[in-house]
């Protein structure tokens, strides 16, 4: 029997057999709520909690200098040359041409490596001691009393987390009280200055900027400058310097000198100068950054520009800013 030349179309399912659409269907993906970033602010630290957090950040940066010193000591060409030379000398003495001497040679090498690491640890232990000894006395001038003027601490906070610290030491006569009035910039302060101009007693309205221009400009010392390592490169350190220079000019004069103190928090150098090239380079970069901020030049940016928002905090360490 011949097959049908025409193909039969496939049978369609009955409408009652089709799945009915559900009216309470939920979307496959739910929108993720956007959490606003914590505020980024820079201000003078006055509360004991903030001051302690700032000092801890500085102490952390001092302790981390031990890592830089250890790397400089271990990977310096002179250290590597002496180490390789010592291993070669011992190999020439201990190797007798047979494989029986190899275990003794490897054991000796391991012992020498451990002894060198212990020596490096001992040579750089002073940074840990310096970090542990940092306390509130660091904020007082030499011989200063407990009730005298202390250094000013500028902090940058990301939410409740202190991520940057700048400590300034002002010359005598420019205390925190005048700084608070200069940095508040409130409407009441502005109206007070207008009223002072209208007053007939010019002697009572004198400000640091009204001093004799022929006198030598005052010098403000930067005692510490550090940023949490996770937030470096985001403009936090530069913004701190800008705020510090702005505060110095408001409290003293526009031609005030802002320089790093010779005895700043990260000035400790435990190794010979031969191994301190990394430290010297960091200090030089920091001084250049400060000079650019004081001169109002840094790649065309103006002083007082807001820094970029830092990344979300997920832990991290701090490190002295170069």
ABEGO torsion letter per residue (X at the ends): XBBBABBBBBBBBBAAABBBBBAABBBABBBBBBBBBBBBBBBBBABAAAAAAAAAAAAAAAAAAAAAAAAAAAABAAAAAAAAAAAAAAAAAABAGBAAAAAAAAAAAAAAAAAAAAAAAAAAAAAAAAAAABBAAAABBBGBBAABBBBBBBBBBBEABBABBBBBBBBBGBBAAAAAAAAAGBAAAAAAAAAAAABABAAAABBAAABBAABBBBBBBBABBBBBAAABGAGAAAAAAAAAAAAAAAABBAABBBBBBAABAAABBABBAAAAAAAAAAAAAAAAAAAAAAAGBBGGBBBGBBBBBBBBBAEEBBBBBX
